[in-house]
Amino acid sequence: MEQNQGKQNRKQTMKAVVFHGINDIRMEERPVPVIQDPKDAIVRVVRSTICTSDLHIRNGAVPRAVPGIILGHEFAGEVVETGSGVTKLKAGMRVAANCETFCGTCYYCKRGFVNNCEHGGWELGCRIDGCQAEYVRVPYADMGLTPIPDTVSYEEALFTGDILSSGFWGADIAEIQRGDCVAVIGAGPVGLCAAESAKYLGAGTVILVDRDAYRLNLAVQNGLADVTVNTGKQDAADEVRKLTEGRGADAVIEAAGGKDTFELAWKLARPNAVVSVVAMYEENQILPLPSMYGKNLTFKTGGVDANRCPELLSLIEKGDLRTDFLITHRSPLGEIMEGYRVFGAKDDNCIKWVITADE
């Protein structure tokens, strides 16, 4: 395949985390990826992370995941090579990756619904090789990679295309009006970013609901939430009613994906509110329409349309949004299996485990 920029990487193999089946992931030597399509780019991975979605694949909750693929979809790095059809990128550029692969030209992409791209969707680390490796091939690179501003570090840009995009999308589709009371369920990485984004979008009061005292305290310390509710000690519905003159929240963002958090979401919402569901569940959820009758709720659900990465990087550059509070652990790629253990068990107050490479 013809390349128009960069030079062939002379390294032949690399370390990579490979999914083989339920509860079976292994560190292996794999071939360094090469250009397969003119719209591809090869990126040297400088920073990557473990995502809850990777745990869902490992646990067998993502049937579309292909055994044998390299895991990972959240990364930032340096372009080392581009195909002849790539026009916006060149070798040496620092880039943040989008968690979704999208063409930019199909029916859904033209309308901003990139999660439903007719030629893509969640591909990296699910159906094609991902970024928990030294190098990664990115299809539709002009769409899926965003240049990082000079004043923004790799770590500051790392979460742009997945965690921050998901949190911002969840807040954006909640139709927040200035001064609204917004309840966010889940103080995980997406929930923390959703709370931050809700404040940026004009929420007057952000209530963060979780049972993890460390994460709730972190949210207050970083100005992400105005009020926290610890569901291990408090009744969330009662607390939200107390703060809203008995009405309930003007908008609810469900970012937890627990066994009972979908039910909690609609219970926290006032009549005529929007319930934004950005969580990924491992079990079917029940929509009890008789119990909700008369609340006139609007539900918005699904996978993130991560189509605003340039805007988010600009907001990071200006200091309007930040994600440094997410990083609690770091290691080189060779120690990532310990990262899976700690992140999966939420040990040692782990929020995000970042995989580092020499810059």
C-alpha positions in Angstrom: 0.0 0.0 0.0 1.4 3.4 -1.0 2.3 5.8 1.8 2.7 9.6 1.2 4.2 10.6 4.6 6.5 9.2 7.1 8.9 6.3 6.8 8.4 2.6 7.4 8.9 1.6 11.0 11.9 -0.8 11.1 10.7 -2.5 14.2 9.1 -5.8 13.4 7.3 -6.8 16.6 5.8 -5.1 19.7 4.3 -5.9 23.0 0.5 -5.9 23.1 -2.5 -7.0 25.3 -4.5 -9.6 23.4 -8.1 -10.7 24.1 -8.6 -14.5 23.6 -11.9 -15.1 25.3 -13.9 -14.6 28.5 -11.4 -13.8 31.4 -8.5 -14.6 29.1 -6.3 -11.6 28.2 -2.5 -12.0 27.7 0.6 -9.9 27.0 2.0 -11.1 23.7 4.5 -10.2 21.0 2.6 -9.1 17.9 3.7 -7.7 14.5 3.9 -3.9 14.3 0.9 -2.7 12.3 1.3 -1.5 8.7 -0.9 0.7 6.4 -3.7 -1.3 5.0 -5.8 1.4 3.4 -4.9 4.8 2.0 -6.9 6.5 4.8 -4.9 4.7 7.6 -2.3 6.2 9.9 0.2 4.4 12.1 0.6 6.0 15.6 3.2 5.4 18.2 1.3 5.1 21.5 2.7 7.5 24.1 -0.2 7.3 26.6 -3.0 4.8 26.8 -5.4 3.6 29.5 -7.6 0.8 30.6 -11.3 1.5 30.2 -14.3 -0.1 31.9 -15.3 -1.2 28.4 -12.2 -3.3 28.2 -13.4 -5.0 31.4 -16.8 -5.6 29.7 -15.0 -7.3 26.8 -12.9 -9.4 29.2 -16.1 -10.4 31.1 -17.9 -11.5 28.0 -20.4 -8.6 28.0 -19.5 -7.4 24.5 -20.5 -10.2 22.0 -19.2 -8.2 19.0 -15.7 -8.2 20.4 -13.4 -10.4 18.3 -11.1 -12.9 20.0 -7.5 -12.3 19.0 -7.7 -8.5 18.9 -5.4 -6.2 20.8 -7.4 -4.4 23.4 -7.7 -0.6 24.0 -9.3 2.4 22.4 -8.2 5.4 24.5 -4.8 6.9 23.7 -2.6 9.7 22.6 0.5 9.5 20.6 2.7 10.5 17.7 1.9 9.8 14.0 4.7 7.8 12.4 3.2 7.1 9.0 0.1 7.9 6.9 -1.6 6.5 3.9 -1.8 8.4 0.6 -5.5 9.3 1.4 -4.7 11.1 4.6 -4.7 14.9 4.1 -4.9 16.5 7.6 -2.0 14.6 9.3 1.7 14.0 8.8 4.4 12.1 10.5 5.6 13.7 13.8 2.2 15.2 14.7 1.0 14.7 18.3 -2.5 13.4 18.2 -5.4 12.5 20.5 -7.5 9.5 19.4 -11.2 9.2 19.1 -12.6 6.0 20.6 -14.9 5.6 17.6 -14.0 4.9 14.0 -16.1 6.9 11.5 -15.9 7.9 7.9 -17.4 11.4 8.1 -19.4 11.0 4.9 -22.2 8.4 5.4 -25.8 9.2 6.4 -25.2 9.1 10.1 -21.8 10.8 10.1 -23.2 13.8 8.2 -25.8 14.2 11.0 -23.2 13.9 13.8 -24.2 10.4 14.8 -20.7 9.0 14.4 -21.4 6.1 16.8 -23.6 4.7 14.1 -21.2 5.2 11.2 -22.1 2.8 8.4 -18.4 1.9 8.0 -17.2 2.1 11.6 -18.5 2.5 15.2 -16.6 1.0 18.1 -13.9 -0.8 16.2 -10.5 -0.1 17.9 -9.9 -2.7 20.6 -13.2 -4.4 19.9 -13.3 -5.6 16.3 -9.8 -4.5 15.1 -6.5 -4.2 16.9 -6.5 -1.4 19.5 -4.0 0.7 21.4 -2.8 -1.3 24.4 0.4 -1.8 22.4 3.4 0.1 21.3 1.9 1.1 17.9 -1.7 1.1 16.5 -3.2 1.4 13.1 -6.0 4.0 12.9 -8.6 3.7 10.1 -10.1 7.0 8.7 -7.3 8.8 10.5 -8.4 12.3 9.4 -11.6 11.7 11.3 -10.3 9.7 14.2 -7.2 11.6 15.2 -7.1 15.2 16.4 -3.8 17.3 16.6 -2.9 18.2 20.1 -2.3 21.9 20.7 1.3 22.8 21.5 0.5 23.8 25.1 -1.5 20.7 25.9 0.4 17.6 27.1 -0.2 14.0 26.1 -1.8 13.3 29.5 -4.0 16.3 29.3 -5.2 15.2 25.9 -5.4 11.5 26.7 -9.1 11.3 27.7 -10.4 13.6 25.0 -11.8 11.0 22.7 -13.5 8.6 25.1 -14.0 9.5 28.8 -14.3 13.2 28.4 -16.3 12.9 25.2 -18.7 10.5 26.9 -19.2 12.7 30.0 -19.6 15.8 27.8 -22.0 14.1 25.5 -24.0 12.8 28.4 -24.3 16.3 29.8 -25.0 17.9 26.4 -27.9 15.6 25.5 -29.5 16.2 29.0 -30.6 19.6 27.7 -29.3 21.5 30.7 -30.6 25.0 31.2 -28.6 27.6 33.1 -29.2 27.2 36.8 -30.6 23.7 36.6 -30.1 21.1 39.3 -28.4 18.1 37.7 -28.0 14.7 39.3 -25.1 12.6 38.1 -25.2 8.9 39.1 -21.7 7.3 39.3 -18.4 8.9 40.3 -16.4 6.8 38.0 -14.3 8.5 35.2 -17.3 9.2 32.9 -19.5 10.4 35.8 -16.8 12.8 37.0 -16.4 14.2 33.5 -20.2 14.4 33.2 -20.4 16.4 36.4 -17.6 18.7 35.2 -19.3 19.1 31.9 -22.7 19.8 33.4 -21.2 22.7 35.4 -19.5 24.0 32.2 -22.8 23.9 30.4 -24.5 26.0 33.0 -25.9 23.8 35.8 -26.5 25.7 39.0 -26.2 22.7 41.3 -24.5 19.4 40.4 -25.4 16.5 42.8 -23.0 13.5 42.5 -24.4 10.2 43.6 -22.1 7.2 44.5 -21.1 5.0 47.4 -17.4 5.5 47.1 -16.4 8.2 49.7 -12.9 8.7 48.1 -14.3 9.6 44.7 -17.1 11.8 46.2 -14.5 13.7 48.2 -12.3 14.0 45.1 -15.2 15.5 43.2 -15.8 18.2 45.8 -12.0 19.0 46.1 -11.8 19.5 42.4 -15.0 21.6 42.1 -16.8 19.0 40.0 -19.9 18.7 42.2 -21.7 21.0 44.6 -23.3 18.3 46.6 -22.5 14.6 47.0 -24.8 11.8 48.1 -23.3 8.6 49.5 -25.8 5.8 48.8 -24.1 3.6 51.3 -25.3 6.0 54.0 -28.1 8.2 52.5 -31.2 7.7 50.5 -30.5 9.4 47.1 -34.1 10.1 46.2 -34.8 11.7 49.6 -31.6 13.9 49.4 -32.4 15.1 45.9 -36.0 16.0 46.9 -34.7 18.0 49.8 -32.5 20.0 47.5 -35.2 20.6 44.9 -38.3 21.6 47.0 -39.6 18.1 46.5 -39.5 18.1 42.7 -36.5 16.1 41.8 -33.6 16.9 39.5 -34.1 18.9 36.3 -31.8 16.5 34.5 -30.2 13.2 35.4 -27.1 11.6 33.9 -26.7 7.9 34.6 -23.1 7.0 34.3 -22.8 4.1 36.7 -24.3 1.0 35.0 -25.1 -0.8 38.2 -27.9 -3.3 38.9 -30.2 -0.6 40.3 -28.9 2.7 38.9 -31.2 2.8 35.9 -34.2 2.6 38.3 -32.6 5.2 40.5 -32.1 7.6 37.5 -35.8 7.9 36.7 -36.7 8.1 40.4 -34.4 11.1 40.9 -35.8 13.0 37.9 -38.6 15.6 38.3 -41.6 15.4 36.0 -40.7 16.4 32.4 -37.0 16.0 33.0 -34.4 14.5 30.7 -32.7 11.3 31.8 -29.4 10.8 29.9 -28.1 7.3 30.1 -24.4 6.9 29.1 -23.7 3.8 31.2 -23.0 0.4 29.6 -24.9 -2.4 31.4 -24.0 -6.0 31.6 -27.6 -7.0 32.1 -31.0 -5.9 30.6 -32.7 -3.1 32.3 -36.5 -2.7 33.0 -38.5 0.3 31.9 -41.5 0.2 34.3 -43.8 2.4 32.3 -46.8 2.1 34.7 -44.8 3.3 37.6 -43.4 6.2 35.5 -46.7 7.2 34.0 -47.4 10.9 34.4 -43.8 11.8 34.9 -43.5 12.6 31.2 -39.8 11.8 31.2 -37.5 11.9 28.1 -34.9 9.2 28.0 -31.8 9.6 25.8 -29.5 6.5 25.7 -26.7 4.9 23.8 -23.1 5.0 22.9 -21.3 8.3 22.8 -21.2 10.3 19.5 -17.6 11.4 20.0 -17.6 14.0 17.3 -16.4 17.1 19.2 -12.7 16.3 20.0 -11.3 19.5 18.5 -13.7 21.6 20.6 -12.9 19.6 23.8 -9.1 20.0 23.2 -9.7 23.7 22.8 -11.6 23.8 26.1 -8.7 21.9 27.7 -6.2 24.4 26.2 -8.2 27.3 27.7 -8.5 25.6 31.1 -12.3 25.4 30.9 -12.1 21.6 31.2 -9.5 19.3 32.8 -9.0 15.6 33.4 -5.9 15.4 35.5 -8.0 14.4 38.5 -8.7 11.1 36.8 -5.1 9.8 36.9 -4.4 7.9 40.0 -1.9 5.2 38.8 0.7 4.9 36.0 2.9 2.1 34.7 4.8 1.1 31.6 3.1 -1.3 29.2 4.9 -4.3 30.6 3.0 -3.9 33.9 -0.5 -3.5 32.5 -1.8 -6.8 33.8 -1.4 -5.4 37.3 -3.3 -2.4 36.1 -6.2 -4.7 35.0 -6.2 -6.3 38.4 -6.2 -3.0 40.3 -8.5 -1.0 38.0 -11.0 -3.9 37.8 -11.2 -4.3 41.5 -11.0 -0.5 42.2 -8.2 -1.2 44.6 -6.0 1.5 46.0 -8.7 4.1 45.1 -7.8 3.6 41.4 -9.8 5.8 39.0 -7.7 5.6 35.8 -4.5 3.5 35.2 -2.4 5.2 32.6 0.1 3.3 30.5 3.2 5.3 29.7 5.8 5.1 27.0 9.1 7.0 26.5 8.5 10.3 24.8 
